[in-house]
Amino acid sequence: MTLSTLAVALAAQALPAPGAVQWEEVARDGAGRYAIDPASIVREGDRVRFLMRATGAQANADGTSAAVVRYLIDCRRRTSAVLAVDAYRGDAFAYSRETDEDELVMLPIAGAGGEAQLQRRACGG
């Protein structure tokens, strides 16, 4: 691997590694564990952005078992969207995906479950 290839691969990693921040576990279910980086919570009116770490109970078909996600929640409308995701195979970085702000699809948050617990923690109340 050349240095330029390595530099491009490192630059593509948009979010911090799972162990680089202090995570607060918010939810746990049969699918896995979900944690928030409290220091990353930023409120903009009714919207809140934050980093969430998901650790699967089992690896996905592609071998990924963890993800760091930049999340957006509209607290008043109870909707959410994923702004960016970095996926990991164990501790090894696997890939990144980012969504342009104008292409976001805000989806409803169900009344129960891990996402509702994330919403309560990030939005308060």
SULMO-V251973 format. One line per field, one symbol per residue. psi: psi as a letter, one per 30 degrees, with the letter a starting at -180 (. if undefined). burial: I if it has 9 or more other ideal C-beta (glycine too) atoms within 8 Angstrom, else O. A space follows every 10 residues. Layout:
# SULMO-V251973
psi: ???
burial: ???
This chain:
# SULMO-V251973
psi: kleeeeeeee ffjflllegf ljkjkelkaf fakklkjeff kkkibfkkkl kkkkjkelkl egfkflkkkj lkkjeefhll lkelkkkkjb fkkellkkkk efgkjjkkkl flaeeeeeee eefl.
burial: OOOOOIOOIO OOIOIOIIOO IOIIOIIOOO OIOIIIIOOI IOOOOOIIII IIIIIIOOOO OOOIIIIIII IIIIIOOOII IIIIIIIIIO OOIIOIOOIO OOOIOIOOIO OOOIIIIIII IIIOO
